[in-house]
Amino acid sequence: MTKITFFICTLVGSILLFAEPYVAQAEQAGSSPAAQTANSSPASAVDPTKNGEVLFATSCGWCHSNGGREAGRCPKLAGSSRSDEFIINRIKNGKEGRMPAFGQTFNDAQIQNILHYIRSLQP
């Protein structure tokens, strides 16, 4: 991964981190499409795969192509033989020069949702 790609990934992650309180506030007010969907379908509001898919798309999808189903700038994740612990550790701590750390961006529940989404991908 080039330095510029790493910088862009880090920048996007930071933007998402700082935007999260504003998005949550809008969702609580019921003014966002996500909040309207959650209000109309309670099951989708707690679906870890759906929540993980949204988090993945907005943070990881920049490098892991087609929602992690294909190799892009980063490896394909669908059908990964890596352990859950390895994937969680990689999300939290990143890989120097290759992937930014998201341990300060996502809480444990969000990381579990991303892992659940990755495991749901069909190779």
Backbone as JSON, one array per atom type, in Angstrom:
{
  "sequence": "MTKITFFICTLVGSILLFAEPYVAQAEQAGSSPAAQTANSSPASAVDPTKNGEVLFATSCGWCHSNGGREAGRCPKLAGSSRSDEFIINRIKNGKEGRMPAFGQTFNDAQIQNILHYIRSLQP",
  "N": [[0.86, -1.16, 0.0], [0.61, 2.16, -0.87], [1.95, 5.23, 0.48], [0.17, 7.34, 0.09], [-2.27, 6.01, -0.3], [-2.58, 4.8, 2.19], [-2.76, 7.12, 3.73], [-5.17, 8.19, 2.72], [-7.0, 6.17, 3.48], [-6.75, 6.37, 6.27], [-7.58, 9.0, 6.64], [-10.27, 8.87, 5.76], [-11.27, 7.07, 7.67], [-10.94, 8.65, 9.96], [-12.66, 10.77, 9.4], [-15.1, 9.42, 9.43], [-15.11, 8.65, 12.1], [-15.34, 11.11, 13.46], [-17.72, 11.99, 12.44], [-19.61, 10.28, 13.39], [-21.02, 10.9, 15.93], [-22.78, 12.92, 15.05], [-24.29, 11.65, 13.1], [-25.52, 9.7, 14.67], [-27.04, 11.37, 16.32], [-28.82, 12.47, 14.43], [-30.11, 10.14, 13.64], [-31.4, 9.44, 16.03], [-33.21, 11.47, 16.15], [-34.8, 10.72, 14.15], [-34.59, 11.58, 11.55], [-33.05, 10.58, 9.51], [-32.65, 8.36, 6.65], [-31.77, 5.84, 7.45], [-32.64, 5.7, 10.09], [-35.4, 5.81, 9.7], [-35.78, 3.41, 8.34], [-34.94, 1.64, 10.32], [-36.88, 2.14, 12.23], [-39.14, 1.18, 10.93], [-38.61, -1.48, 10.59], [-37.84, -3.44, 12.95], [-36.28, -5.8, 13.2], [-34.19, -5.55, 11.33], [-32.72, -3.56, 12.48], [-31.2, -4.71, 14.45], [-29.73, -6.63, 13.2], [-26.74, -8.16, 12.94], [-25.2, -8.75, 10.66], [-26.12, -6.97, 8.69], [-25.59, -4.49, 9.93], [-22.82, -4.77, 10.14], [-22.19, -4.87, 7.45], [-22.74, -2.25, 6.58], [-20.88, -0.79, 8.12], [-18.53, -1.95, 7.13], [-18.68, -1.25, 4.4], [-18.41, 1.54, 4.51], [-15.92, 1.94, 5.62], [-14.01, -0.13, 5.18], [-14.41, -0.98, 2.62], [-13.16, 0.6, 0.77], [-10.72, -0.41, 0.14], [-10.95, -3.21, 0.14], [-12.27, -4.88, -2.33], [-15.54, -5.03, -3.94], [-17.19, -5.39, -1.67], [-15.53, -7.0, -0.13], [-15.48, -9.36, -1.42], [-13.76, -9.71, -3.53], [-10.3, -9.48, -4.46], [-8.63, -6.43, -4.14], [-7.04, -3.46, -3.7], [-6.39, -4.5, -1.38], [-6.53, -7.75, 0.26], [-8.9, -10.36, -0.75], [-11.67, -11.16, 1.26], [-13.78, -12.89, 1.51], [-14.54, -16.19, 2.33], [-12.25, -16.49, 3.86], [-9.54, -18.14, 5.47], [-8.49, -17.34, 7.79], [-8.4, -17.02, 11.37], [-11.06, -16.01, 13.63], [-10.05, -14.5, 15.73], [-7.66, -13.55, 14.61], [-8.63, -11.88, 12.55], [-10.14, -10.0, 14.01], [-8.07, -8.86, 15.54], [-6.55, -7.76, 13.45], [-8.33, -5.85, 12.44], [-8.56, -4.17, 14.68], [-5.85, -3.4, 15.19], [-4.6, -3.01, 12.75], [-2.19, -3.14, 10.03], [1.05, -2.35, 9.77], [1.92, 0.0, 7.35], [0.18, -1.12, 5.53], [-2.53, -1.43, 6.32], [-4.8, 0.65, 8.04], [-5.3, 1.04, 11.6], [-8.31, 0.31, 13.29], [-9.15, 0.23, 15.85], [-9.63, 2.36, 17.56], [-11.66, 3.55, 16.32], [-13.89, 1.87, 16.0], [-16.11, 0.22, 18.28], [-16.11, -2.76, 20.37], [-18.45, -4.25, 19.81], [-19.16, -3.29, 17.28], [-16.96, -4.15, 15.81], [-17.31, -6.9, 16.06], [-19.66, -7.1, 14.56], [-18.69, -6.42, 12.03], [-16.95, -8.57, 11.63], [-18.87, -10.63, 11.63], [-20.23, -9.97, 9.28], [-18.11, -10.34, 7.39], [-17.73, -13.1, 7.65], [-20.13, -13.94, 6.61], [-19.9, -13.66, 3.91], [-19.97, -15.05, 0.68], [-17.71, -17.16, -0.99]],
  "CA": [[0.0, 0.0, 0.0], [1.42, 3.37, -0.93], [1.7, 6.16, 1.58], [-1.03, 8.13, -0.2], [-3.43, 5.15, -0.05], [-2.68, 4.69, 3.65], [-3.23, 8.42, 4.19], [-6.58, 8.31, 2.36], [-7.76, 5.27, 4.36], [-6.72, 6.95, 7.61], [-8.41, 10.2, 6.59], [-11.67, 8.44, 5.69], [-11.6, 6.54, 8.99], [-11.05, 9.77, 10.89], [-13.9, 11.5, 9.09], [-16.2, 8.61, 9.94], [-15.07, 8.69, 13.56], [-15.85, 12.38, 13.94], [-19.1, 12.18, 11.96], [-20.51, 9.34, 14.06], [-21.98, 11.5, 16.88], [-23.79, 13.68, 14.32], [-25.17, 10.67, 12.47], [-26.32, 9.12, 15.75], [-28.01, 12.38, 16.75], [-29.84, 12.55, 13.39], [-30.89, 8.91, 13.7], [-32.29, 9.5, 17.19], [-34.27, 12.41, 15.82], [-35.65, 10.08, 13.15], [-34.56, 12.32, 10.29], [-32.24, 9.92, 8.49], [-33.26, 7.17, 6.06], [-31.43, 4.66, 8.27], [-33.53, 5.7, 11.25], [-36.73, 5.47, 9.24], [-35.75, 1.98, 8.07], [-34.86, 0.95, 11.6], [-38.17, 2.26, 12.89], [-40.15, 0.4, 10.24], [-38.26, -2.89, 10.6], [-37.0, -3.63, 14.12], [-35.34, -6.9, 13.03], [-33.01, -5.1, 10.6], [-31.95, -2.67, 13.33], [-30.31, -5.49, 15.29], [-29.08, -7.63, 12.38], [-25.31, -7.88, 12.95], [-24.63, -8.79, 9.31], [-26.47, -5.71, 8.02], [-24.8, -3.44, 10.57], [-21.43, -4.98, 9.74], [-22.07, -4.52, 6.02], [-22.69, -0.79, 6.49], [-19.57, -0.37, 8.64], [-17.53, -2.42, 6.18], [-18.77, -0.46, 3.17], [-17.97, 2.91, 4.72], [-14.55, 2.03, 6.12], [-13.12, -1.16, 4.65], [-14.71, -1.2, 1.21], [-12.29, 1.41, -0.08], [-9.57, -1.24, -0.25], [-11.39, -4.59, -0.09], [-13.22, -4.69, -3.44], [-16.82, -5.72, -4.04], [-17.64, -5.77, -0.33], [-14.64, -8.02, 0.42], [-15.62, -10.59, -2.2], [-12.69, -9.77, -4.52], [-9.06, -8.79, -4.11], [-8.47, -5.1, -4.72], [-5.77, -3.0, -3.14], [-6.19, -5.38, -0.23], [-6.97, -9.11, -0.09], [-10.27, -10.85, -0.71], [-11.99, -11.64, 2.6], [-14.77, -13.96, 1.42], [-13.95, -17.52, 2.45], [-10.95, -16.43, 4.52], [-9.22, -19.22, 6.41], [-7.96, -16.72, 9.01], [-9.25, -17.19, 12.55], [-11.79, -14.83, 14.08], [-9.13, -13.71, 16.55], [-6.73, -12.87, 13.7], [-9.36, -10.81, 11.86], [-10.44, -8.97, 15.01], [-6.81, -8.2, 15.84], [-6.16, -6.96, 12.29], [-9.22, -4.69, 12.4], [-8.21, -3.27, 15.79], [-4.47, -2.91, 15.19], [-4.12, -2.76, 11.41], [-0.91, -3.73, 9.65], [1.89, -1.21, 9.44], [2.18, 0.23, 5.95], [-0.79, -1.81, 4.67], [-3.92, -1.22, 6.74], [-4.9, 1.45, 9.27], [-5.94, 0.43, 12.77], [-9.64, 0.83, 13.54], [-9.48, -0.04, 17.25], [-10.14, 3.58, 18.2], [-12.8, 3.99, 15.51], [-15.02, 0.98, 16.26], [-16.14, -0.47, 19.57], [-16.05, -4.23, 20.22], [-19.68, -4.74, 19.17], [-19.07, -2.96, 15.86], [-15.96, -5.05, 15.22], [-17.98, -8.2, 15.95], [-20.59, -7.01, 13.43], [-17.88, -6.49, 10.8], [-16.53, -9.97, 11.53], [-20.05, -11.41, 11.24], [-20.43, -9.68, 7.85], [-17.05, -11.01, 6.62], [-18.01, -14.55, 7.67], [-21.32, -14.22, 5.81], [-19.59, -13.53, 2.48], [-19.8, -16.3, -0.07], [-16.52, -17.07, -1.87]],
  "C": [[0.91, 1.23, 0.0], [1.07, 4.28, 0.24], [0.44, 6.97, 1.34], [-2.29, 7.31, 0.06], [-3.66, 5.0, 1.45], [-3.24, 5.98, 4.23], [-4.73, 8.57, 3.92], [-7.44, 7.43, 3.27], [-7.85, 5.83, 5.77], [-7.63, 8.17, 7.67], [-9.89, 9.83, 6.58], [-12.11, 7.89, 7.05], [-11.8, 7.63, 10.01], [-12.33, 10.56, 10.67], [-15.1, 10.74, 9.65], [-16.26, 8.65, 11.46], [-15.69, 9.98, 14.08], [-17.29, 12.64, 13.5], [-20.09, 11.34, 12.74], [-21.47, 9.99, 15.06], [-23.1, 12.27, 16.17], [-24.79, 12.76, 13.63], [-26.09, 10.05, 13.52], [-27.4, 10.09, 16.22], [-29.14, 12.49, 15.72], [-30.72, 11.3, 13.41], [-31.85, 8.91, 14.88], [-33.46, 10.44, 16.93], [-35.21, 11.83, 14.77], [-35.61, 10.75, 11.8], [-33.74, 11.64, 9.2], [-32.98, 8.73, 7.9], [-32.97, 5.91, 6.87], [-32.35, 4.56, 9.48], [-34.95, 5.32, 10.85], [-36.83, 3.98, 8.95], [-35.74, 1.19, 9.37], [-36.2, 1.0, 12.33], [-39.23, 1.39, 12.23], [-39.87, -1.09, 10.3], [-37.31, -3.16, 11.76], [-35.97, -4.75, 13.95], [-34.08, -6.44, 12.32], [-32.13, -4.2, 11.46], [-30.96, -3.43, 14.19], [-29.57, -6.57, 14.52], [-27.59, -7.33, 12.3], [-24.68, -7.91, 11.56], [-24.91, -7.49, 8.58], [-25.67, -4.56, 8.61], [-23.34, -3.54, 10.17], [-21.19, -4.6, 8.29], [-21.95, -3.01, 5.84], [-21.33, -0.28, 6.98], [-18.46, -0.74, 7.68], [-17.51, -1.53, 4.94], [-18.2, 0.94, 3.34], [-16.53, 3.04, 5.18], [-13.59, 1.08, 5.42], [-13.24, -1.32, 3.14], [-13.86, -0.38, 0.26], [-11.14, 0.56, -0.61], [-9.96, -2.68, -0.56], [-12.55, -4.53, -1.09], [-14.48, -5.56, -3.34], [-17.27, -6.25, -2.67], [-16.8, -6.85, 0.31], [-14.68, -9.33, -0.35], [-14.51, -10.78, -3.23], [-11.45, -9.06, -3.97], [-9.05, -7.45, -4.83], [-7.09, -4.63, -4.32], [-5.39, -3.85, -1.93], [-6.82, -6.74, -0.54], [-8.48, -9.33, -0.03], [-10.51, -11.42, 0.69], [-13.01, -12.77, 2.59], [-14.07, -15.31, 1.46], [-12.58, -17.54, 3.12], [-10.75, -17.58, 5.5], [-8.62, -18.66, 7.71], [-8.94, -16.9, 10.16], [-9.98, -15.89, 12.87], [-10.87, -13.91, 14.88], [-8.16, -12.92, 15.68], [-7.43, -11.67, 13.05], [-9.68, -9.67, 12.82], [-9.17, -8.17, 15.34], [-6.39, -7.29, 14.68], [-7.03, -5.72, 12.18], [-8.8, -3.68, 13.47], [-6.84, -2.61, 15.61], [-3.9, -2.61, 13.82], [-2.86, -3.54, 11.11], [-0.06, -2.59, 9.11], [2.2, -1.15, 7.95], [1.17, -0.39, 5.0], [-2.24, -1.49, 5.03], [-3.95, -0.38, 8.01], [-5.59, 0.67, 10.38], [-7.3, 1.11, 12.99], [-10.09, 0.59, 14.98], [-10.01, 1.16, 18.0], [-11.37, 4.1, 17.48], [-14.05, 3.19, 15.85], [-14.94, 0.41, 17.66], [-16.17, -1.98, 19.31], [-17.28, -4.78, 19.52], [-19.65, -4.46, 17.67], [-18.06, -3.87, 15.15], [-16.54, -6.45, 15.07], [-18.96, -8.21, 14.77], [-19.84, -7.07, 12.1], [-17.41, -7.92, 10.58], [-17.69, -10.85, 11.06], [-20.33, -11.21, 9.75], [-19.4, -10.41, 7.0], [-17.34, -12.51, 6.54], [-19.24, -14.9, 6.84], [-21.06, -14.17, 4.31], [-19.41, -14.9, 1.85], [-18.61, -16.17, -1.01], [-16.88, -17.18, -3.36]]
}
